[in-house]
Amino acid sequence: MLGRLRLDDETKARWRSRWPWVAMPLLALVSLWLGAALFGSESPPATEMEGEHDGHEPAEAAQLPPMRVELTDRARALARLETVPVHRLPSPAVDVRLLGRVDYDETRLSNVTAWTGGRIDRLHVETTGERVRRGQVVATIYSPEIYAAHQDLVTARRQVQRLSSGSPLARSSAEAALEAARQRLRLLGVTGQRLERLASSSRPARQITISTPFAGTVIERGATEGAYIQTGTVLYRVADLSRVWVQLEAYERDLALLSLGQTVELRFEAIPDQTFDGTVTFMDPTVDPQRRVARVRVELDNPGGRLLPGMFAEAIVAGSLGDDHPRPLVIPESAPLFTGRRSVVFVERPGAERPTSDARLVRLGPRMGQRYPVVAGLAEGERIVSEGAFFLDADLQIRGGQSMMRMPDDTVHGPYDEIVEVPEEFREGLRRVLVAYLDMQAALADDDVQAAREAAARLTTAAQTFEPDTPAGAAATWRELAHHLRRHGQEAADASSIEELRAVFERITAQIRALLQTFGNPLEDPLRVAECPMAFGNQGAEWFQRDERVQNAFFGEVMESCGEIRMTLEPGSYLMAPLEHDAQAARPAGGHSH
């Protein structure tokens, strides 16, 4: 017979200490069961599986690449995955989101100073944050200079009164002394009604008051009671918060979308239920060489003083790229998973037997409304997972793959960390170098030795004559590339045979690859990335060309079509730099062709 079980305090404490060790395995089992329900394959009867695989064991999940997820149709439906193609911005109208913070309006900052020296006997405004009225007394001071000058004024006035019935000469002398005493007080800062009150006083004042000529909020107190101060000492700093600034930071790529007088919609985390409208009144003429941002000032009214300096702000600017500006590739804001300053997107593999996606590191620009512009890592037309990316990442994590949580910290060097955005004049210099390279590639594909040498000479000249000083970081990166391009370009121009030309062309291609990864495609036309695995004794080689059809620069007319087009690099796009185990992700479906 079982009675009611009563646990003493010691037993309860022992169970509480052991509970986490019991709960953790249970939670793990539940997680594995849910993972199997969502992502596991359906299990047909053993005989059916044997017939389906012709006696071979089914492929294990561990054999998949570490950044690949493969689902059944049922698991895909349960995960509610949705995919969309990577496409270009359909309209030149874009919403640019900028971050910043509220700041004081510098034109409405004022200092309340002491107009005479002395000792502070009392501060009437003791703490920062207090509001003051114009003309309000803020301090009482004992001033030896004012006391002495006032004593002279009182004495001179008495002397005038005593000599009122005296000789004209004596009265004139007394009145001159009285005016001199008044003038001395004026020079010390006593004017107007204050001077008249002192002139009518029968005894010299031991204390004087200091009033603020400005209304606003005290943001800084510069003195304490009992301290001795000099003329001009700042007692308080006062800000008029009825109008404030919002200091935004804009990436240089966004500056073309901003203009003075533009209306900006502002949101603040502290006031989520309201939006504010401001006006762009200033754009910094310089760009921070390290962070690549420029300061943009927005002014707006602050009724009720709800906007406080230091508040974080998000600005939405309705801009336009213009008809002549290339429209960027964009993806939905729900597609990327963020790991620090890097982003992960799941890319659908076309032609796979089962729903399959690869996790790919990409580089995105600042959010534009409900989209992110793609800086590097994706090509137009690729399908990406727009809804359900977290489910795929969870599967990678359970399987021990390269999930977002297992990726290296973003302080570790990774793909696209070397990307540099440069102005149009910089891109024009890069354009001349790349055009010469493409001419050399076409000449080698035609077995034209002389034309290839001439193109190499043009490449050398273009690299020598392009010597930018700004932006500083981009210029330093270019100088290193230019050094190798000049040397290899001269070697190619002096080559005695087409074999020697092609060997040097491979080294030049390595520098062009670095150029495209760092600065992007500066041309107004797309580039094709081609590869031939049979070049240099089956070691393989890569090159860049204009034509959509393979033009093999390493075999020429003998095997001109040998190879494949790996990808297309659109104008302004950066060359992909995938992780080593993700190298195949950038290649289209299909095999090698001759």
C-alpha positions in Angstrom: 0.0 0.0 0.0 1.4 3.3 -1.1 1.0 6.3 1.2 1.4 9.9 0.4 5.0 10.6 -0.4 6.4 13.5 1.6 9.9 14.9 0.7 12.0 16.6 3.3 13.9 19.8 2.5 17.2 17.9 1.9 15.5 15.5 -0.6 13.9 18.5 -2.4 17.2 20.3 -2.6 18.9 17.1 -4.0 16.3 16.8 -6.8 16.6 20.5 -7.6 20.3 20.1 -8.1 19.9 17.1 -10.3 17.0 18.4 -12.3 19.1 20.2 -15.0 21.1 16.9 -15.7 17.8 15.1 -16.2 16.1 17.8 -18.2 19.0 18.4 -20.7 18.9 14.9 -22.2 15.1 15.0 -22.4 15.3 18.3 -24.3 17.9 16.9 -26.6 15.7 13.9 -27.4 12.8 16.2 -28.1 14.9 18.4 -30.4 16.1 15.3 -32.3 12.6 14.1 -32.7 11.4 17.4 -34.0 14.4 17.6 -36.4 13.5 14.2 -37.7 9.9 15.2 -38.2 10.8 18.3 -40.1 13.9 17.3 -42.1 14.2 13.5 -41.9 13.5 11.5 -45.0 10.3 9.4 -45.2 11.1 5.8 -44.4 9.7 3.4 -47.0 9.7 -0.4 -46.3 13.1 -2.1 -46.4 12.3 -4.0 -49.6 11.2 -0.9 -51.3 14.4 0.9 -50.4 16.5 -2.0 -51.6 14.8 -2.0 -54.9 15.0 1.7 -55.3 18.8 1.8 -54.7 19.6 -1.5 -56.5 21.1 -3.0 -53.4 23.2 0.0 -52.4 23.0 1.8 -49.1 21.2 5.2 -49.2 23.4 8.3 -49.1 24.1 9.5 -45.5 23.5 13.1 -44.6 27.1 13.3 -43.3 28.3 13.0 -46.9 26.7 16.3 -47.9 29.0 19.3 -48.1 29.0 21.2 -44.8 27.0 24.1 -46.1 24.3 22.1 -48.0 20.8 21.1 -46.9 18.8 18.4 -48.6 15.1 18.0 -47.8 12.2 15.7 -48.8 9.2 17.3 -50.4 7.3 16.7 -47.2 9.9 18.4 -45.0 10.0 21.3 -47.4 6.2 21.7 -47.1 6.4 21.4 -43.3 9.1 24.1 -43.1 7.0 26.3 -45.4 10.0 27.3 -47.5 9.5 30.0 -50.1 12.1 31.0 -52.8 12.4 34.0 -55.0 14.9 34.9 -57.8 17.6 37.5 -57.2 16.6 40.4 -59.4 17.5 44.0 -60.1 15.7 46.8 -58.5 12.6 47.3 -60.7 12.4 51.1 -60.2 15.0 53.8 -59.8 12.9 55.0 -56.7 14.5 53.6 -53.6 14.1 54.1 -49.8 17.5 54.6 -48.1 17.7 53.9 -44.4 20.2 55.7 -42.4 21.1 55.6 -38.7 22.1 58.4 -36.5 21.3 60.2 -33.2 19.7 63.3 -31.9 22.1 66.2 -31.3 21.8 69.8 -30.1 21.2 72.6 -32.6 24.6 74.3 -32.4 23.0 77.6 -33.4 20.8 77.4 -30.3 23.6 76.8 -27.7 24.5 79.6 -25.4 26.9 80.3 -22.6 25.8 82.2 -19.5 29.0 84.0 -18.3 30.0 86.2 -15.4 30.2 89.8 -16.5 32.4 90.6 -13.6 34.9 88.7 -11.4 34.4 87.8 -7.7 33.2 85.1 -5.4 30.1 83.0 -6.0 27.9 83.3 -2.9 24.9 81.4 -4.3 23.9 79.4 -7.4 20.2 79.7 -8.0 20.3 76.8 -10.6 22.0 73.9 -9.0 21.6 71.0 -11.4 21.8 70.3 -15.1 18.5 69.6 -16.9 16.7 72.5 -15.3 14.8 74.9 -17.6 15.6 78.6 -17.2 13.7 81.7 -18.4 15.2 84.6 -20.2 16.2 87.2 -17.5 16.1 84.7 -14.7 18.7 85.2 -11.9 21.1 82.3 -11.9 23.8 83.4 -9.5 24.7 85.9 -6.7 28.3 87.2 -6.6 30.3 89.3 -4.2 32.5 91.5 -6.5 35.2 93.7 -4.9 35.5 95.8 -8.0 31.8 96.5 -8.2 31.7 97.2 -4.5 34.6 99.7 -4.7 33.1 101.4 -7.8 29.7 101.6 -6.2 31.3 103.1 -3.1 32.8 105.8 -5.3 29.4 106.4 -6.9 27.7 106.8 -3.5 30.4 109.2 -2.2 30.3 111.3 -5.4 26.5 111.6 -5.2 26.7 112.8 -1.6 29.4 115.3 -2.6 27.1 116.7 -5.3 24.3 117.0 -2.8 26.5 118.9 -0.3 27.8 121.3 -2.9 24.4 122.0 -4.4 24.6 125.6 -3.0 28.3 126.0 -3.5 30.3 127.7 -6.2 29.7 126.7 -9.8 33.3 125.5 -10.0 32.9 123.2 -7.0 29.5 121.9 -8.3 31.0 121.2 -11.7 33.9 119.3 -10.2 31.6 117.2 -8.1 29.3 116.4 -11.0 32.3 115.4 -13.1 33.4 113.0 -10.3 29.9 111.6 -10.2 29.8 111.0 -14.0 33.3 109.4 -13.8 32.0 107.0 -11.1 29.0 106.1 -13.3 31.2 105.5 -16.3 33.5 103.2 -14.3 30.4 101.0 -13.4 29.4 101.0 -17.1 32.9 99.7 -18.0 32.5 97.0 -15.4 29.3 95.9 -17.0 26.7 97.6 -15.0 24.2 99.3 -17.3 20.5 100.3 -17.7 18.2 99.8 -14.8 20.8 98.0 -12.7 23.0 101.2 -12.9 20.1 103.4 -12.0 19.3 101.2 -8.9 22.9 101.4 -7.8 23.0 105.2 -8.4 19.9 105.7 -6.1 21.2 103.5 -3.3 22.5 105.1 -0.2 24.9 102.3 0.6 27.3 100.3 -1.7 25.9 96.8 -2.6 28.0 93.9 -1.3 26.4 91.4 -3.8 25.2 91.6 -7.4 23.1 89.1 -9.4 23.8 87.5 -12.7 20.8 86.7 -15.0 20.7 84.5 -18.1 19.9 86.4 -21.3 18.7 83.1 -22.9 15.9 80.7 -22.3 16.4 76.9 -22.5 17.7 73.8 -20.7 20.9 73.8 -18.7 23.1 71.1 -20.2 26.3 71.9 -18.3 27.2 73.7 -15.0 30.6 75.3 -14.9 30.9 76.7 -11.4 30.3 75.9 -7.8 29.3 78.0 -4.8 32.3 79.6 -3.0 34.5 79.5 -6.1 36.3 82.7 -7.2 35.7 83.5 -10.9 37.0 86.0 -13.4 35.1 88.1 -15.9 33.9 85.8 -18.7 33.9 82.6 -16.7 31.2 80.3 -18.1 28.6 79.5 -15.3 26.1 77.5 -17.4 25.7 76.2 -20.9 22.1 76.5 -22.1 20.5 74.7 -25.1 17.2 75.6 -26.7 15.6 72.2 -27.4 12.6 73.5 -29.3 14.5 72.6 -32.4 17.1 69.8 -32.7 19.5 68.2 -35.2 19.7 64.6 -36.1 23.3 63.6 -37.2 23.0 60.7 -39.7 25.8 58.6 -41.2 25.5 57.9 -44.9 27.7 55.5 -46.9 29.3 57.0 -49.9 27.2 54.9 -52.2 24.1 56.6 -50.7 25.3 60.2 -51.1 24.1 60.4 -54.7 20.5 59.8 -53.4 20.7 62.7 -50.9 20.4 66.4 -51.5 20.0 69.6 -49.5 16.4 70.5 -48.7 15.3 66.9 -49.0 12.5 65.7 -46.7 13.4 62.9 -44.3 11.1 60.6 -42.3 12.5 59.9 -38.9 11.7 57.2 -36.3 13.0 56.9 -32.8 13.1 53.8 -30.6 12.0 55.8 -27.6 8.9 57.0 -29.4 7.7 54.1 -31.5 4.2 55.3 -32.1 5.1 58.5 -34.0 7.1 59.6 -37.0 8.8 63.0 -37.5 9.6 64.9 -40.6 12.9 66.7 -41.0 14.9 68.5 -43.6 18.5 67.8 -44.8 20.4 71.1 -44.2 24.0 70.0 -44.4 26.1 67.2 -46.0 29.7 66.8 -44.9 32.1 67.6 -47.8 34.5 64.8 -46.7 34.2 61.0 -46.1 35.7 59.3 -43.1 38.6 57.4 -44.7 38.3 54.5 -42.2 34.5 53.9 -41.9 33.6 55.2 -45.4 30.7 57.3 -44.2 29.8 61.0 -44.4 27.8 63.0 -41.9 24.4 64.2 -43.0 22.5 66.8 -40.8 18.7 66.9 -40.5 16.9 69.6 -38.7 13.4 69.3 -37.2 11.1 70.9 -34.7 10.8 69.3 -31.2 7.4 70.3 -29.8 7.1 69.3 -26.2 10.8 68.4 -26.0 10.2 64.7 -26.6 13.4 64.3 -28.6 16.3 64.2 -26.3 20.0 64.6 -27.4 21.6 61.2 -27.6 18.5 59.3 -28.8 19.1 56.8 -31.6 17.2 57.6 -34.8 16.4 55.8 -38.0 15.9 57.9 -41.1 14.0 56.9 -44.3 14.9 58.9 -47.3 12.9 58.6 -50.5 15.6 58.8 -53.2 16.1 58.0 -56.8 19.0 56.3 -58.5 18.4 58.2 -61.7 17.8 56.7 -65.1 21.6 56.5 -65.9 22.6 54.8 -62.6 22.9 51.0 -62.7 20.2 49.3 -60.6 21.5 47.0 -58.0 20.6 43.4 -57.4 18.2 43.1 -54.4 16.8 40.4 -52.1 13.9 40.5 -49.6 14.8 41.6 -46.1 13.5 38.2 -44.8 16.1 36.3 -46.8 19.5 36.9 -45.1 20.7 35.6 -41.7 23.2 37.9 -40.1 26.3 36.9 -38.3 27.9 40.1 -37.2 28.7 42.2 -40.3 28.4 39.2 -42.6 25.3 37.7 -44.0 24.2 34.2 -45.0 21.7 33.4 -47.7 20.5 29.9 -48.7 20.7 29.5 -52.5 18.6 26.8 -54.2 20.5 24.3 -56.4 18.8 23.9 -59.7 18.4 20.5 -61.2 18.7 18.6 -57.9 16.6 15.5 -57.4 15.4 16.7 -54.0 15.0 20.2 -52.7 18.5 21.3 -52.0 20.0 24.6 -50.9 23.5 25.8 -50.2 24.3 28.3 -47.4 26.4 31.1 -48.9 28.2 34.1 -47.4 27.2 37.3 -49.2 27.9 41.0 -48.8 24.9 43.3 -48.5 24.5 47.0 -48.5 22.3 49.1 -46.2 18.7 48.2 -46.2 16.5 49.9 -48.8 12.9 49.7 -47.6 12.0 46.1 -47.5 15.0 45.0 -49.6 18.8 44.6 -49.2 21.0 45.5 -52.1 23.5 42.8 -53.0 27.1 44.0 -53.1 28.7 40.6 -53.7 28.0 36.9 -53.5 24.9 36.4 -55.7 24.1 36.5 -59.4 21.0 37.6 -61.1 18.4 34.9 -61.6 19.7 32.6 -58.7 16.8 31.5 -56.5 17.2 32.1 -52.8 15.2 31.0 -49.8 13.1 34.1 -48.7 11.1 32.4 -46.0 12.3 29.5 -43.8 16.1 30.1 -43.7 16.2 29.6 -40.0 14.8 26.0 -40.4 17.6 25.2 -42.9 20.2 26.7 -40.6 18.8 24.6 -37.7 19.2 21.5 -39.8 22.8 22.3 -40.5 23.5 22.9 -36.8 21.8 19.6 -35.8 23.8 17.7 -38.5 27.1 19.4 -37.4 27.4 21.3 -40.7 28.6 24.9 -41.2 25.6 26.7 -39.8 25.5 30.3 -39.0 26.1 29.6 -35.3 29.3 27.7 -36.2 30.8 30.2 -38.6 33.9 32.0 -37.5 33.5 35.3 -35.7 33.3 38.3 -38.1 36.6 39.6 -36.7 38.3 36.7 -38.6 39.2 37.4 -42.2 36.5 36.2 -44.6 35.1 36.6 -48.1 34.3 40.1 -49.3 36.2 41.8 -46.4 38.5 43.5 -49.0 35.7 45.1 -50.9 36.3 48.9 -51.5 33.8 51.3 -53.1 35.4 54.0 -55.2 34.2 57.1 -57.1 33.7 57.3 -60.8 37.0 58.8 -61.7 38.8 55.9 -59.9 36.7 53.4 -61.8 37.6 55.1 -65.1 41.3 54.4 -64.4 40.5 50.7 -63.6 38.4 50.6 -66.8 41.4 51.3 -69.0 43.4 48.5 -67.3 40.6 46.0 -67.7 39.9 46.9 -71.4 43.6 46.3 -72.2 43.4 42.9 -70.4 40.3 41.9 -72.4 42.0 42.9 -75.7 45.0 40.7 -74.7 42.6 37.8 -73.9 40.8 38.1 -77.3 44.2 38.2 -79.1 45.4 35.0 -77.4 42.2 33.2 -78.2 42.9 34.2 -81.9 46.6 33.1 -81.6 47.5 36.7 -82.6 50.9 37.2 -80.9 51.5 40.7 -82.1 48.1 42.0 -81.0 48.5 40.3 -77.6 51.9 42.0 -77.1 50.4 45.4 -78.1 47.5 44.9 -75.6 50.0 43.9 -72.9 51.9 47.2 -73.6 48.7 49.2 -73.3 47.9 47.4 -70.0 51.4 48.3 -68.7 50.9 52.0 -69.7 47.4 52.1 -68.1 48.7 50.7 -64.8 51.6 53.2 -64.8 49.6 56.3 -65.6 46.8 55.6 -63.2 48.1 57.0 -59.9 45.2 58.0 -57.6 45.7 59.6 -54.2 42.2 59.3 -52.9 40.4 57.5 -51.4 43.5 56.7 -49.4 42.7 53.0 -48.6 41.7 52.3 -52.2 44.8 54.0 -53.5 47.1 51.9 -51.3 45.4 48.7 -52.5 45.7 49.8 -56.1 49.4 50.6 -55.8 50.1 47.0 -54.8 48.1 45.6 -57.7 49.6 48.1 -60.1 53.1 47.1 -59.2 52.4 43.4 -60.3 50.4 44.4 -63.3 53.2 46.7 -64.6 55.8 44.0 -64.1 53.8 41.2 -65.7 52.5 43.5 -68.5 56.1 44.3 -69.5 57.0 40.6 -69.4 54.1 39.9 -71.8 55.0 42.8 -74.1 58.6 41.4 -74.3 57.6 37.7 -74.7 59.1 35.9 -77.6 56.5 33.2 -78.1 52.8 32.6 -77.6 53.5 30.0 -75.0 55.4 32.5 -72.9 52.6 35.0 -73.4 50.0 32.6 -72.1 52.1 31.8 -69.0 52.4 35.5 -68.2 48.7 36.0 -69.0 47.8 33.6 -66.2 49.8 35.7 -63.7 48.1 38.9 -65.0 44.7 37.1 -64.6 45.5 36.6 -60.9 45.9 40.3 -60.5 42.7 41.1 -62.5 40.9 38.6 -60.3 42.0 40.6 -57.2 41.0 43.8 -58.9 37.5 42.5 -59.5 37.1 41.1 -56.0 38.2 44.4 -54.5 36.8 47.1 -56.7 34.1 45.3 -58.7 33.5 45.3 -62.4 34.2 48.9 -63.6 32.9 48.3 -67.1 29.4 49.3 -68.4 29.0 45.7 -69.8 29.0 42.3 -68.1 32.1 40.2 -67.8 32.2 36.4 -68.2 34.3 34.2 -65.9 35.5 31.3 -67.9 37.5 28.2 -66.8 39.3 25.4 -68.6 40.4 22.4 -66.5 42.8 21.1 -69.2 45.1 24.1 -69.3 48.7 23.8 -68.1 48.7 20.0 -68.1 45.2 19.5 -66.6 46.0 21.9 -63.7 43.3 24.2 -64.9 43.1 27.9 -65.5 40.6 30.7 -65.2 40.2 33.9 -67.3 37.8 36.8 -67.9 36.3 37.7 -71.3 33.5 39.8 -72.9 31.8 37.2 -75.1 29.1 34.8 -73.9 30.7 32.0 -75.9 33.9 30.4 -74.5 37.1 31.9 -76.1 39.9 29.9 -74.7 43.0 32.1 -74.3 45.2 29.2 -73.3 44.6 26.9 -76.3 43.6 29.4 -78.9 42.0 28.1 -82.2 43.1 24.5 -81.5 40.6 24.2 -78.7 38.9 27.6 -78.6 35.7 26.3 -77.1 37.3 24.1 -74.5 36.0 25.2 -71.0 32.8 26.7 -69.5 31.4 30.0 -68.5 31.3 29.8 -64.7 29.4 33.0 -64.1 28.6 36.4 -65.3 29.8 39.5 -63.5 27.4 42.4 -64.0 28.5 46.0 -64.1 29.3 47.3 -60.6 29.2 43.8 -59.2 32.0 42.2 -57.2 33.6 38.9 -58.1 32.5 36.2 -55.8 35.0 34.9 -53.2 33.3 31.8 -51.9 34.6 29.6 -49.1 36.8 26.8 -50.3 34.2 24.1 -49.6 31.6 26.3 -51.3 33.5 26.8 -54.5 31.1 24.7 -56.5 28.1 26.8 -55.5 29.0 29.6 -57.9 29.1 27.2 -60.9 26.1 26.6 -63.0 24.7 23.2 -63.6 26.3 21.4 -66.5 29.6 19.8 -67.3 32.8 20.6 -69.2 32.4 21.2 -72.9 34.8 21.1 -75.9 
